[in-house]
Amino acid sequence: MTADSPGSPSEALARLAEDRVDHRFKGLPPDADGLTVAELAAQRRNLFTGGFATPVLALSAERLQHNLDLMETYAARHGLAFAPHGKTSMAPQLFQRQIEHGAWGITLAVPHQVRVARAYGVQRVFLANELVDAAALRWIAGELSADPDFRLVCYVDSVRGVEQMDAALRSADATRPLDVVVELAAGEGARTGVRTEAECAAVADAVAAVPSLRLVGVAGYEGEVPRADPERVHAWLRRLVALAVEFDKAGRFAGLGLDEIVVSAGGSAWFDAVADVFAEIPELSLPVLKLLRSGAYVSHDDGHYRKLTPFNRVPQEGALEPAFRLWAQVVSRPSPEQAFVNAGKRDAAYDLDLPFAQVVRREGRERPATGISVTGLSDQHAWLRTTEEADLEVGDWVGMGLSHPCTSFDKWQLIPVAQADGTVVDYIRTFF
């Protein structure tokens, strides 16, 4: 699929800009109804004076660009291929920008997400999950048959799963084998994945016995290591590498027409450990695709990942910047110790941390949210505790940082991208 062919990524993304602004998209200016997204973007309205209605979530244009640049540089410096996890944003425009910044492809978690990626031209998908749904497998078989340039790699972790995949693919008359990696569990009691190396070999044997699947490597997720710390995470990653080495010595990748062996790991909390251990991978019979899958970096956050980011351990490599800010308006000030703004659970991520009050805007002036903290969320309100230092009135705008990008993106279908002065230069569409 070329960049200018019918149905190309550029044309599919352009069609997003042709959508009409209306009641579906919260926070956007009511007087923009009927404009296309492209027409509204061309107006370069200001987030604070251009008619946007609170609550409204915005992405920082500068910080988004910084994060894209930083992880591109990091992956290249450490010899890593990069397939950022698209479940974070489910935003094809961001997928495209990630690919333009050197990504090998996009990681996804469930078949619906793959359908979204394919609709916008993503040619390489790493499905970091088991896939046994027959309907989804039939659709994937059709995609592989129709597009010789499309590649999808997914997990397997059981003989039973291999049997179900084979049955579905044979029923679909698949013309190309589906590439799979054996998922090594992060430990006893962890999430999915094969628990022992002997069981990994049994699953690999099952893959080798069916023509519909092709074993291309090993993978897993170090974020599930029980009681994770640097020592435990490094030890598990070395188990993963040793599994790849053992499979290669046993000839499991021979005679399959492979160009490379896939070894993949890497969430957003331990990618420095992945870089360390993957640098130790010995020479194998084929080149190794060292595939990192971190996804939360694209927007980063002001809570969970700000605390956990590996850049805290390796500050000489740079720092990600939180790109989200949720703006809400003070609608009630019932006492000197309490205030309420008009954003709640429907608008803000709250599964890991409550939002963080950061700044207050009044009459075009912005100042720190001194003495203001978020103590709870109702469906459509945030509860604020205010001290004597807080200067807060009904009508003020409060800018809040958020924790956990994955549950921030999924509450907003169309997100303004604003420059530091408030000029909105783009709108990001999400598909959850």
Secondary structure by P-SEA (a helix, b strand, c coil): ccccccccaaaaaaaaaaccccccccccccccccccaaaaaaaccccccccccccbbbbcaaaaaaaaaaaaaaaaaacccccccccccccaaaaaaaaaacccbbbbccaaaaaaaaaacccbbbcccccccaaaaaaaaaaaaacccbbbbbbbccaaaaaaaaaaaaaacccbbbbbbbbbbcccccccccccaaaaaaaaaaaaaccccccccccccccccccccaaaaaaaaaaaaaaaaaaaaacccccccccbbbbbccccccaaaaaaaaaacccccccccbbbbbcccccccccccccccccccccccbbbbbcbbbbbbbccccccccccccccccccccccccccccccccccccccccccccccccccbbbbbbcccccccccbbbbbbbccaaaaaaaccbbbbbcccccccbbbbbcc
